[in-house]
Amino acid sequence: MGPDYFVGIAQQALWILALACAPVLIPALAAGVVLGMIQAATSINEQTLSFVPKLIIVGIALAIFGGSILLLIADFTREMFARIPDLMQ
């Protein structure tokens, strides 16, 4: 069991992290850009105008994708626990 094994696990963990965060961060980023353009066009600089819609969008994204994100993380965790006996050798 060399360093490549642990680098592979770390790479897989980062990939799972990216897959778990993307369904929430991408809609929040898009909403932030759209709301920023609207605020710049109308010269309205109120913080709640950008915060509340992004919060709602993140909540909707979590409601839609939350189950699949949880399954993705649970599968990865199950796989990591299954690899523990390999580390003892």
OpenMM code with the backbone's topology and positions (N, CA, C; nanometers):
from openmm import Vec3, app, unit

residues = "MET GLY PRO ASP TYR PHE VAL GLY ILE ALA GLN GLN ALA LEU TRP ILE LEU ALA LEU ALA CYS ALA PRO VAL LEU ILE PRO ALA LEU ALA ALA GLY VAL VAL LEU GLY MET ILE GLN ALA ALA THR SER ILE ASN GLU GLN THR LEU SER PHE VAL PRO LYS LEU ILE ILE VAL GLY ILE ALA LEU ALA ILE PHE GLY GLY SER ILE LEU LEU LEU ILE ALA ASP PHE THR ARG GLU MET PHE ALA ARG ILE PRO ASP LEU MET GLN".split()
positions = [
    Vec3(0.0860, -0.1163, 0.0000),
    Vec3(0.0000, 0.0000, 0.0000),
    Vec3(0.0912, 0.1235, 0.0000),
    Vec3(0.0988, 0.1872, -0.1138),
    Vec3(0.1883, 0.3010, -0.1272),
    Vec3(0.1154, 0.4329, -0.1178),
    Vec3(0.1899, 0.5378, -0.1396),
    Vec3(0.1290, 0.6716, -0.1349),
    Vec3(0.0253, 0.6928, -0.2448),
    Vec3(0.0373, 0.6182, -0.3543),
    Vec3(-0.0604, 0.6326, -0.4632),
    Vec3(-0.2009, 0.5943, -0.4181),
    Vec3(-0.2090, 0.4999, -0.3271),
    Vec3(-0.3385, 0.4566, -0.2746),
    Vec3(-0.4082, 0.5726, -0.2034),
    Vec3(-0.3332, 0.6431, -0.1198),
    Vec3(-0.3916, 0.7540, -0.0430),
    Vec3(-0.4163, 0.8754, -0.1307),
    Vec3(-0.3334, 0.8960, -0.2306),
    Vec3(-0.3580, 1.0044, -0.3253),
    Vec3(-0.4861, 0.9763, -0.4034),
    Vec3(-0.5082, 0.8509, -0.4390),
    Vec3(-0.6318, 0.8133, -0.5086),
    Vec3(-0.7541, 0.8361, -0.4225),
    Vec3(-0.7427, 0.8032, -0.2945),
    Vec3(-0.8552, 0.8265, -0.2025),
    Vec3(-0.8819, 0.9767, -0.1885),
    Vec3(-0.7766, 1.0556, -0.1761),
    Vec3(-0.7937, 1.2005, -0.1643),
    Vec3(-0.8539, 1.2590, -0.2914),
    Vec3(-0.8111, 1.2080, -0.4066),
    Vec3(-0.8659, 1.2556, -0.5328),
    Vec3(-1.0135, 1.2207, -0.5442),
    Vec3(-1.0484, 1.1007, -0.5036),
    Vec3(-1.1888, 1.0598, -0.5058),
    Vec3(-1.2714, 1.1443, -0.4079),
    Vec3(-1.2156, 1.1747, -0.2923),
    Vec3(-1.2869, 1.2572, -0.1943),
    Vec3(-1.3119, 1.3976, -0.2482),
    Vec3(-1.2136, 1.4550, -0.3161),
    Vec3(-1.2322, 1.5883, -0.3737),
    Vec3(-1.3356, 1.5863, -0.4857),
    Vec3(-1.3379, 1.4784, -0.5640),
    Vec3(-1.4369, 1.4673, -0.6704),
    Vec3(-1.5779, 1.4568, -0.6119),
    Vec3(-1.5933, 1.3766, -0.5067),
    Vec3(-1.7228, 1.3638, -0.4398),
    Vec3(-1.7648, 1.4984, -0.3814),
    Vec3(-1.6698, 1.5706, -0.3239),
    Vec3(-1.6988, 1.7028, -0.2688),
    Vec3(-1.7485, 1.7980, -0.3769),
    Vec3(-1.6827, 1.7961, -0.4923),
    Vec3(-1.7251, 1.8828, -0.6023),
    Vec3(-1.8645, 1.8450, -0.6518),
    Vec3(-1.8908, 1.7143, -0.6625),
    Vec3(-2.0230, 1.6698, -0.7071),
    Vec3(-2.1317, 1.7023, -0.6052),
    Vec3(-2.0967, 1.7023, -0.4772),
    Vec3(-2.1949, 1.7318, -0.3741),
    Vec3(-2.2235, 1.8822, -0.3636),
    Vec3(-2.1243, 1.9640, -0.3893),
    Vec3(-2.1422, 2.1091, -0.3745),
    Vec3(-2.1988, 2.1765, -0.4991),
    Vec3(-2.1710, 2.1218, -0.6158),
    Vec3(-2.2100, 2.1881, -0.7407),
    Vec3(-2.3601, 2.2128, -0.7540),
    Vec3(-2.4483, 2.1166, -0.7200),
    Vec3(-2.5916, 2.1444, -0.7387),
    Vec3(-2.6448, 2.2568, -0.6504),
    Vec3(-2.5717, 2.2934, -0.5480),
    Vec3(-2.6159, 2.4028, -0.4614),
    Vec3(-2.5450, 2.5329, -0.4986),
    Vec3(-2.4162, 2.5244, -0.5277),
    Vec3(-2.3395, 2.6458, -0.5535),
    Vec3(-2.3672, 2.7083, -0.6899),
    Vec3(-2.3902, 2.6267, -0.7911),
    Vec3(-2.4113, 2.6820, -0.9254),
    Vec3(-2.5396, 2.7656, -0.9329),
    Vec3(-2.6540, 2.7177, -0.8816),
    Vec3(-2.7723, 2.8065, -0.8829),
    Vec3(-2.7540, 2.9320, -0.7968),
    Vec3(-2.6833, 2.9203, -0.6844),
    Vec3(-2.6597, 3.0379, -0.6007),
    Vec3(-2.5706, 3.1386, -0.6726),
    Vec3(-2.4720, 3.0892, -0.7446),
    Vec3(-2.3843, 3.1777, -0.8209),
    Vec3(-2.4618, 3.2469, -0.9327),
    Vec3(-2.5427, 3.1705, -1.0040),
    Vec3(-2.6223, 3.2298, -1.1125),
    Vec3(-2.7195, 3.3343, -1.0582),
    Vec3(-2.7826, 3.3036, -0.9467),
    Vec3(-2.8752, 3.4007, -0.8868),
    Vec3(-2.8005, 3.5255, -0.8414),
    Vec3(-2.6815, 3.5088, -0.7875),
    Vec3(-2.6024, 3.6241, -0.7449),
    Vec3(-2.5643, 3.7142, -0.8608),
    Vec3(-2.5282, 3.6526, -0.9730),
    Vec3(-2.4921, 3.7318, -1.0913),
    Vec3(-2.6140, 3.8071, -1.1445),
    Vec3(-2.7262, 3.7383, -1.1550),
    Vec3(-2.8480, 3.8026, -1.2063),
    Vec3(-2.8933, 3.9143, -1.1130),
    Vec3(-2.8944, 3.8868, -0.9841),
    Vec3(-2.9368, 3.9895, -0.8888),
    Vec3(-2.8384, 4.1056, -0.8842),
    Vec3(-2.7101, 4.0776, -0.8998),
    Vec3(-2.6114, 4.1856, -0.9046),
    Vec3(-2.6313, 4.2755, -1.0252),
    Vec3(-2.6644, 4.2152, -1.1386),
    Vec3(-2.6907, 4.2958, -1.2588),
    Vec3(-2.8170, 4.3798, -1.2413),
    Vec3(-2.9179, 4.3214, -1.1781),
    Vec3(-3.0414, 4.3977, -1.1536),
    Vec3(-3.0147, 4.5129, -1.0570),
    Vec3(-2.9360, 4.4855, -0.9531),
    Vec3(-2.9048, 4.5918, -0.8571),
    Vec3(-2.8212, 4.7010, -0.9221),
    Vec3(-2.7282, 4.6629, -1.0099),
    Vec3(-2.6469, 4.7642, -1.0773),
    Vec3(-2.7302, 4.8478, -1.1735),
    Vec3(-2.8267, 4.7848, -1.2387),
    Vec3(-2.9101, 4.8579, -1.3345),
    Vec3(-3.0082, 4.9516, -1.2648),
    Vec3(-3.0556, 4.9125, -1.1481),
    Vec3(-3.1554, 4.9943, -1.0782),
    Vec3(-3.0958, 5.0803, -0.9672),
    Vec3(-2.9686, 5.0647, -0.9393),
    Vec3(-2.8987, 5.1391, -0.8333),
    Vec3(-2.9596, 5.1151, -0.6957),
    Vec3(-3.0136, 4.9968, -0.6756),
    Vec3(-3.0650, 4.9578, -0.5441),
    Vec3(-2.9568, 4.8761, -0.4756),
    Vec3(-2.9053, 4.9258, -0.3651),
    Vec3(-2.7952, 4.8590, -0.2966),
    Vec3(-2.8373, 4.8072, -0.1600),
    Vec3(-2.9432, 4.7318, -0.1576),
    Vec3(-2.9900, 4.6760, -0.0316),
    Vec3(-2.9443, 4.5308, -0.0214),
    Vec3(-2.8877, 4.4929, 0.0938),
    Vec3(-2.8307, 4.3601, 0.1107),
    Vec3(-2.9368, 4.2510, 0.1119),
    Vec3(-3.0524, 4.2790, 0.1697),
    Vec3(-3.1552, 4.1748, 0.1776),
    Vec3(-3.2112, 4.1413, 0.0399),
    Vec3(-3.2012, 4.2335, -0.0539),
    Vec3(-3.2507, 4.2086, -0.1885),
    Vec3(-3.1706, 4.0985, -0.2567),
    Vec3(-3.0430, 4.0857, -0.2236),
    Vec3(-2.9627, 3.9788, -0.2839),
    Vec3(-2.9568, 3.8549, -0.1949),
    Vec3(-2.9700, 3.8721, -0.0660),
    Vec3(-2.9547, 3.7581, 0.0254),
    Vec3(-3.0763, 3.6663, 0.0266),
    Vec3(-3.1933, 3.7228, 0.0368),
    Vec3(-3.3149, 3.6426, 0.0511),
    Vec3(-3.3424, 3.5560, -0.0726),
    Vec3(-3.3344, 3.6096, -0.1952),
    Vec3(-3.3564, 3.5214, -0.3108),
    Vec3(-3.2508, 3.4104, -0.3217),
    Vec3(-3.1249, 3.4418, -0.2905),
    Vec3(-3.0223, 3.3373, -0.2941),
    Vec3(-3.0497, 3.2315, -0.1892),
    Vec3(-3.0967, 3.2724, -0.0733),
    Vec3(-3.1310, 3.1766, 0.0318),
    Vec3(-3.2462, 3.0868, -0.0121),
    Vec3(-3.3433, 3.1434, -0.0775),
    Vec3(-3.4565, 3.0654, -0.1275),
    Vec3(-3.4113, 2.9681, -0.2364),
    Vec3(-3.3258, 3.0138, -0.3259),
    Vec3(-3.2759, 2.9277, -0.4339),
    Vec3(-3.1925, 2.8137, -0.3789),
    Vec3(-3.1094, 2.8411, -0.2793),
    Vec3(-3.0308, 2.7347, -0.2173),
    Vec3(-3.1223, 2.6346, -0.1480),
    Vec3(-3.2260, 2.6823, -0.0822),
    Vec3(-3.3222, 2.5923, -0.0186),
    Vec3(-3.3936, 2.5039, -0.1199),
    Vec3(-3.4324, 2.5614, -0.2333),
    Vec3(-3.4977, 2.4828, -0.3382),
    Vec3(-3.4007, 2.3806, -0.3967),
    Vec3(-3.2755, 2.4221, -0.4191),
    Vec3(-3.1750, 2.3294, -0.4732),
    Vec3(-3.1493, 2.2150, -0.3757),
    Vec3(-3.1457, 2.2443, -0.2471),
    Vec3(-3.1279, 2.1379, -0.1483),
    Vec3(-3.2488, 2.0458, -0.1434),
    Vec3(-3.3680, 2.1007, -0.1604),
    Vec3(-3.4879, 2.0173, -0.1613),
    Vec3(-3.4890, 1.9250, -0.2828),
    Vec3(-3.4416, 1.9750, -0.3960),
    Vec3(-3.4406, 1.8940, -0.5177),
    Vec3(-3.3261, 1.7931, -0.5166),
    Vec3(-3.2049, 1.8397, -0.4857),
    Vec3(-3.0858, 1.7562, -0.4982),
    Vec3(-3.0357, 1.6986, -0.3670),
    Vec3(-3.0993, 1.7304, -0.2566),
    Vec3(-3.0501, 1.6869, -0.1262),
    Vec3(-3.0419, 1.5364, -0.1113),
    Vec3(-3.1414, 1.4653, -0.1608),
    Vec3(-3.1419, 1.3201, -0.1499),
    Vec3(-3.0282, 1.2562, -0.2275),
    Vec3(-3.0049, 1.3049, -0.3487),
    Vec3(-2.8961, 1.2475, -0.4282),
    Vec3(-2.7598, 1.2834, -0.3704),
    Vec3(-2.7473, 1.4025, -0.3135),
    Vec3(-2.6215, 1.4405, -0.2488),
    Vec3(-2.5953, 1.3508, -0.1283),
    Vec3(-2.6998, 1.3265, -0.0511),
    Vec3(-2.6861, 1.2400, 0.0658),
    Vec3(-2.6486, 1.0979, 0.0254),
    Vec3(-2.7103, 1.0452, -0.0805),
    Vec3(-2.6752, 0.9115, -0.1287),
    Vec3(-2.5314, 0.9057, -0.1784),
    Vec3(-2.4871, 1.0107, -0.2456),
    Vec3(-2.3497, 1.0161, -0.2949),
    Vec3(-2.2499, 1.0126, -0.1799),
    Vec3(-2.2746, 1.0910, -0.0776),
    Vec3(-2.1843, 1.0949, 0.0376),
    Vec3(-2.1921, 0.9649, 0.1167),
    Vec3(-2.3110, 0.9076, 0.1290),
    Vec3(-2.3254, 0.7812, 0.2014),
    Vec3(-2.2542, 0.6674, 0.1287),
    Vec3(-2.2638, 0.6633, -0.0032),
    Vec3(-2.1918, 0.5607, -0.0794),
    Vec3(-2.0412, 0.5746, -0.0635),
    Vec3(-1.9926, 0.6979, -0.0670),
    Vec3(-1.8492, 0.7199, -0.0490),
    Vec3(-1.8048, 0.6775, 0.0908),
    Vec3(-1.8843, 0.7114, 0.1910),
    Vec3(-1.8504, 0.6734, 0.3287),
    Vec3(-1.8523, 0.5227, 0.3446),
    Vec3(-1.9512, 0.4572, 0.2865),
    Vec3(-1.9593, 0.3113, 0.2924),
    Vec3(-1.8368, 0.2477, 0.2255),
    Vec3(-1.7967, 0.3035, 0.1138),
    Vec3(-1.6781, 0.2524, 0.0437),
    Vec3(-1.5511, 0.2731, 0.1262),
    Vec3(-1.5413, 0.3861, 0.1953),
    Vec3(-1.4235, 0.4107, 0.2791),
    Vec3(-1.4181, 0.3124, 0.3962),
    Vec3(-1.5335, 0.2852, 0.4555),
    Vec3(-1.5354, 0.1873, 0.5642),
    Vec3(-1.5039, 0.0473, 0.5132),
    Vec3(-1.5440, 0.0169, 0.3906),
    Vec3(-1.5126, -0.1140, 0.3330),
    Vec3(-1.3636, -0.1278, 0.3044),
    Vec3(-1.2934, -0.0172, 0.2846),
    Vec3(-1.1497, -0.0207, 0.2566),
    Vec3(-1.0638, -0.0322, 0.3824),
    Vec3(-1.1218, -0.0188, 0.4999),
    Vec3(-1.0441, -0.0238, 0.6244),
    Vec3(-0.9669, -0.1550, 0.6399),
    Vec3(-1.0268, -0.2705, 0.6111),
    Vec3(-0.9469, -0.3938, 0.6232),
    Vec3(-0.8248, -0.3969, 0.5310),
    Vec3(-0.8329, -0.3333, 0.4163),
    Vec3(-0.7175, -0.3268, 0.3266),
    Vec3(-0.6022, -0.2487, 0.3884),
    Vec3(-0.6339, -0.1523, 0.4742),
    Vec3(-0.5294, -0.0719, 0.5369),
    Vec3(-0.4560, -0.1472, 0.6464),
    Vec3(-0.5194, -0.2498, 0.7021),
    Vec3(-0.4585, -0.3259, 0.8121),
    Vec3(-0.3536, -0.4248, 0.7645),
    Vec3(-0.3474, -0.4492, 0.6365),
    Vec3(-0.2506, -0.5475, 0.5853),
    Vec3(-0.1166, -0.4876, 0.5614),
] * unit.nanometer
topology = app.Topology()
chain = topology.addChain("A")
for resn in residues:
    res = topology.addResidue(resn, chain)
    for name in ("N", "CA", "C"):
        topology.addAtom(name, app.Element.getBySymbol(name[0]), res)
